[in-house]
Amino acid sequence: MKRVFTEEIIGIIRSGLKDDVIVERLHDYHENDIAQALEELSKEERMKLYDILETEWISEILSFMDEPKKYICEMSIDKLAAVINEMDSDDAVDLLEDIDESVKEKLRPILNEDVKADIRLINSYEDDEIGSLITTNYICIKNSLDIRQATQELIRQAGDNDNISTIYVMDDQDKFCGAIDLKDLIVARKNDDLDALIIYSYPYLMDREKISDNIEKIKDYAEDSLPVLNDKKEIIGILTAQDVIEAVDDEMGEDYAKLAGLSSEEDLRETTRESMKKRLPWLVVLLFLGMAVSTVVGAFEGVVAVLPIVICFQSLILDMAGNVGTQSLAVTIRVLMDEELSAKDKATLIMKEVKVGFCNGTLLGILALIFLGVYIHLFKGYGIVAAFMIAGCVGISLLLAMIISSLVGTLVPMFFHKIKIDPAVASGPLITTVNDLVAVITYYGLAWGLLIQVMHMG
């Protein structure tokens, strides 16, 4: 459907119709679809659109473009300034990040003062703070107004702000005191008391709070927007549903990158040097952990020399232990996002992961015993008893490795969380390497003790 709309838009632009007819037809399409179509037009076709479309409309279209830098350079400085003046403050900040410093210098004198003030406000916050996501596109009224005055103020502000579903309310000291649902104001009678419409316990966010610490809170309230306050309890902006989606997406992207052993999410625009700087520290740590695993394997070379077949199943044990550990890690990190998790809840999680590891390990251990026993007997030439003893060693090692890996995948991120370090840094590669070490010791230790020392095989 999206591709169909894009092709239709391109067809309208290239139809040769009069400019006013093209504009009228484009009004039937969403700005996101027009943005996608713009990327497939020639420079001349885009420049024609810049001339015939309203400035506010162009600003909305640009806010949906993945890489607007390619297209804003096609506009004159005056046109670009007019577009930025019409943008929501958060979109303007994002756009300016993609503009060269030389162009910014030319823009600053001709941008509206209120736009520059909003941009300075947002840029005053760190990227991981709530304040960096706000928009100043909202409606705010005084609680001293009556119904008629409040409606008139709504109409007046709606000309410049289109986030009107929730109306925020200030007291006489300009401090946030609550919110009104647009529907309630519309259906209210002129003799009704405005105070009766105000939700005084309306949820809010603080500007200096960390985004990652508030994701669950934002999701739980599920509002179209939430007010953001400074330390004086003054409303400085709002966080919209779209901002929330982007924040959750960014947070998930960062956690995914950390699970992969990276310091932050990478993209195609990064240089080789930047990517190396992010990956190399973890790889160095994993190199030395890998050396530890190799050293342990070397300590059991006597087992391999006496019973070479055991090495055939080493990768099976290691892979399964790593997979189980990574699964437990993912579950634990997801649960730890709830900051109100009690000690009892954590103990329940640990027991659950151990039970899952035990049950899965038992089932897979039995399957390994049966199928590997038959395989070793038929294809490796071992007697039936010896074959199933070796298979049994693999099955028991699989069970123990999966139980221990479940514990490691659960306890390690809990430990990181306890010492105030992001548990996502207990990355997949780290857990996998630790579990390799555990699995090697378990498997070769059991093979040495059970098969060689007790059964005198070899």
Secondary structure, 3 states (H helix, E strand, C coil): CHHHHHHHHHHHHCCCCCHHHHHHHHCCCCHHHHHHHHCCCCHHHHHHHHHHCCHHHHHHHHCCCCCCHHHHCCCCHHHHHHHHHHCCHHHHHHHHHCCCHHHHHHHHHHCCHHHHHHHHHHHCCCCCEHHHHCECCCEEEECCCCHHHHHHHHHHHHCCCCCCCEEEEECCCCCEEEEEEHHHHHHCCCCCCHHHHCECCCCCEECCCEHHHHHHHHHHHCCCEEEEECCCCCEEEEEEHHHHHHHHHHHHHHHHHHHCCCCCCCCCCCCHHHHHHHHHHHHHHHHHHHHHHHHHHHHCHHHHHHCHHHHHHHHHHHHHHHHHHHHHHHHHHHHHCCCCCCHHHHHHHHHHHHHHHHHHHHHHHHHHHHHHHHHHHHHCCCCHHHHHHHHHHHHHHHHHHHHHHHHHHHHHHHHHHHCCCCHHHCCHHHHHHHHHHHHHHHHHHHHHHHHHHHCCCC
